Amino acid sequence: MKDRVSIDLKDGVADVRLIRADKMNALDPAMFEGIIAAGAELAKMKGLRAVVLSGEGKAFCAGLDMASFAAMKQDGDAVPGVRDLTKRTHGIANRPQQCAWLWRELPVPVIAAVHGVAFGGGFQIALGADMRYATADTRFSVMEIKWGLVPDLAGTQLMRHLAREDVVRELTYTGRIFNGTEAQQLGFVTRLVDDPRAAALETAREIAGKSPDAMRAAKRLLNLAVATDAKAGLLAESVEQQKLIGSPNQLEAILANLQKRAANYKDPTSP
């Protein structure tokens, strides 16, 4: 993991960086493994309150490494070493899908700071985050069609909750490149900023100052909201809220606000 992904935890915020700058952080087998390993490390990290995901160098992630396409042609593997994509290796996901889906499954908010390019798998990994900050000139593409493929890093499931169906279809069918300004208009980018990583870290620090119990409950509910009906969603709201009311961190939130001081929250005892 260490030669592909770095993690720096400070004051509850994990600064996670893809560190293959010479290849625009393209996805080779080591990068796939590094991202999955980073996700597993974050999931068990004590004191974690928020995550910022970014890429070093000129780009967030340029998608699948060109050498991987050559291996695909030679060996028939969709991803080097993965011949059967239908096998579920990580809960509901296969190994490649887990690189994007794991950000959704982490119990804390994740902000992707995107610059340069986010093509193909790189775009889908960014979509796995709760929010995306990008520059206006960042270039995006659902590029798989260029290689005779379909989005397969959870992209079909993630895109449909952010943009209209016809937009998702047009981008998937054409593979055209669009910039950050259009990405925000379509619903894929949360905020346009000059320095996405700095802005994302600022928001992450703000999140880290809130009750971690309430934050994790909010993420569970918002994840559920895109995968359930209104009846189940309303019940889930009630269940989560009842657990929060009167809990130590909720009482601390009240006291801190009344006393006009910074809150001193305890780490959650469960995901």
ZISUL-V626659 format. One record per pair of residues at least 6 apart in sequence whose C-alpha atoms are under 8 Angstrom apart, sorted by the first residue. I is the first residue (numbers start at 1). GAP is how many residues later the second one is. D is the distance in whole Angstrom. If there is no record, write none. Layout:
BEGIN
i	gap	d
I	GAP	D
I	GAP	D
END
This chain:
BEGIN
i	gap	d
1	29	7
1	30	8
1	32	7
1	33	4
1	34	7
1	36	6
1	37	7
2	32	7
3	16	7
3	17	8
3	31	8
4	14	6
4	15	5
4	16	6
4	26	7
4	27	6
4	30	6
4	31	8
5	11	7
5	12	6
5	13	5
5	14	6
5	26	8
5	29	6
5	30	6
5	33	7
6	9	8
6	10	6
6	11	5
6	12	7
6	13	7
6	32	8
7	7	6
7	8	6
7	9	5
7	10	7
7	31	8
8	6	5
8	7	5
8	8	7
9	6	6
9	39	8
11	194	8
11	197	8
12	35	6
12	36	5
12	37	5
12	38	7
12	193	8
12	196	6
13	35	6
13	36	6
13	37	5
13	38	6
13	39	7
13	188	8
13	191	6
13	192	6
13	195	7
14	34	7
14	35	8
14	36	6
14	37	5
14	38	6
15	36	6
15	37	5
15	38	6
15	39	8
15	186	8
16	35	7
16	36	6
16	37	5
16	38	6
17	36	6
17	37	5
17	38	5
17	39	6
18	7	6
18	35	8
18	36	6
18	37	5
18	38	6
18	42	8
18	43	8
19	6	6
19	36	6
19	37	5
20	6	7
20	36	7
21	34	8
21	35	5
21	36	5
21	37	7
21	38	8
22	35	7
23	39	8
23	42	8
24	32	8
24	33	7
24	34	6
24	35	5
24	36	7
24	37	6
24	38	6
25	30	7
25	31	7
25	34	7
25	35	7
25	36	5
25	37	6
25	38	8
26	35	5
26	36	5
26	37	5
26	38	6
26	39	5
26	96	8
27	34	8
27	35	8
27	36	6
27	37	5
27	38	5
27	94	8
27	95	8
28	36	7
28	37	5
28	39	8
28	40	7
29	50	8
29	51	6
29	52	8
32	64	7
32	67	7
35	64	6
36	62	7
36	63	6
36	66	8
39	63	6
39	64	7
39	67	8
42	6	8
42	64	8
43	63	6
43	64	7
46	221	8
47	220	6
48	60	7
49	59	6
49	60	8
49	158	7
49	159	5
49	163	6
50	58	5
50	59	5
50	60	6
50	154	6
50	155	8
50	157	7
50	158	6
51	57	7
51	58	6
51	59	5
51	60	6
51	153	7
52	58	6
52	59	5
52	60	6
52	61	7
52	145	8
52	148	6
52	149	6
52	152	7
53	57	7
53	58	6
53	59	5
53	60	6
54	6	6
54	58	6
54	59	5
54	60	6
54	143	7
55	6	7
55	58	8
55	59	7
55	60	8
58	57	7
58	58	6
58	59	8
59	55	8
59	56	5
59	57	4
59	58	5
59	59	7
60	53	8
60	54	5
60	55	5
60	56	6
60	57	6
60	58	6
60	62	7
61	56	6
61	57	5
61	58	7
61	60	8
61	61	5
61	62	7
62	55	6
62	56	6
62	57	5
62	58	7
62	59	8
62	60	6
63	55	7
63	56	5
63	57	5
63	58	5
63	59	5
63	60	7
64	56	7
64	57	6
64	58	8
68	11	7
68	12	6
71	6	7
71	9	7
72	6	6
72	7	7
72	8	7
76	7	7
77	6	5
77	7	8
78	7	8
79	17	7
85	9	6
86	8	7
87	7	6
88	6	5
88	7	8
89	6	6
90	8	7
93	8	7
96	56	8
96	57	6
97	55	7
97	56	4
97	57	5
98	55	7
98	56	8
99	26	6
99	54	7
100	24	6
100	25	4
100	26	7
100	27	7
100	28	5
100	29	8
100	53	6
100	54	6
101	24	8
101	27	6
101	52	8
101	53	6
102	26	7
103	7	7
103	25	5
103	26	5
103	27	8
104	6	8
104	24	5
104	25	6
104	26	7
104	119	8
107	109	6
107	112	7
107	113	7
107	164	6
108	107	7
108	108	6
108	111	7
109	20	8
109	21	6
109	98	8
109	106	8
109	107	8
109	110	7
110	19	5
110	20	5
110	21	7
111	18	6
111	19	6
111	20	5
111	21	6
111	22	7
111	89	6
111	93	7
112	14	6
112	17	6
112	18	8
112	19	6
112	20	5
112	21	6
112	88	7
113	19	6
113	20	5
113	21	6
113	83	5
113	84	5
113	87	6
114	12	8
114	18	7
114	19	6
114	20	5
114	21	7
114	24	7
114	82	6
114	83	8
115	19	6
115	20	6
115	22	8
115	23	5
115	24	8
115	81	7
116	21	7
116	22	5
116	23	6
117	21	6
117	22	5
117	23	6
118	8	8
118	20	8
118	21	6
118	22	5
118	23	7
119	20	8
119	21	5
119	22	5
119	23	6
119	24	6
120	21	6
120	22	5
120	23	5
120	24	6
120	31	7
121	30	7
121	31	8
121	32	6
123	17	7
123	18	7
123	19	7
124	27	8
124	29	6
124	30	7
124	31	5
124	34	8
125	28	7
126	6	7
127	28	7
127	31	6
127	32	7
127	61	7
128	30	7
131	58	7
131	59	6
132	56	7
132	57	5
132	58	5
132	59	7
133	56	6
133	57	6
133	58	5
133	59	6
133	60	7
133	63	5
133	64	8
133	66	8
133	67	7
134	46	6
134	55	7
134	57	7
134	58	5
134	59	6
134	60	8
134	61	8
134	62	5
135	45	6
135	46	8
135	57	5
135	58	5
135	59	6
135	60	7
135	61	7
136	43	6
136	44	4
136	45	5
136	56	6
136	57	7
136	58	8
137	42	5
137	43	5
137	44	7
138	41	5
138	42	5
139	38	6
139	39	6
139	40	5
139	41	6
140	37	6
140	38	5
140	39	6
140	40	7
140	43	8
141	30	7
141	34	6
141	35	6
141	36	5
141	37	6
142	9	7
142	29	6
142	30	6
142	33	5
142	34	7
142	35	8
143	8	8
143	29	7
143	32	5
143	33	7
144	6	5
144	7	6
144	28	8
144	31	7
145	27	7
145	28	7
145	29	7
145	30	6
146	29	6
150	22	7
151	21	8
159	9	7
159	29	8
160	8	7
161	65	7
162	24	8
162	25	5
162	26	6
163	23	6
163	24	5
163	25	7
164	22	8
167	19	8
180	9	7
180	12	7
181	11	7
183	6	6
184	6	6
184	7	7
184	8	7
193	6	7
207	8	8
209	53	8
209	54	7
210	43	8
210	53	8
211	38	6
211	39	7
211	42	7
211	54	6
212	37	8
212	53	7
212	54	8
212	55	7
212	56	7
213	31	7
213	36	7
213	37	8
213	54	8
213	55	6
214	30	7
214	36	8
216	55	7
217	23	6
221	12	7
221	15	7
221	16	7
221	19	8
224	9	7
225	8	6
244	6	6
249	16	6
249	17	7
252	11	6
252	12	7
252	13	7
253	10	6
256	6	6
256	7	5
257	6	8
END
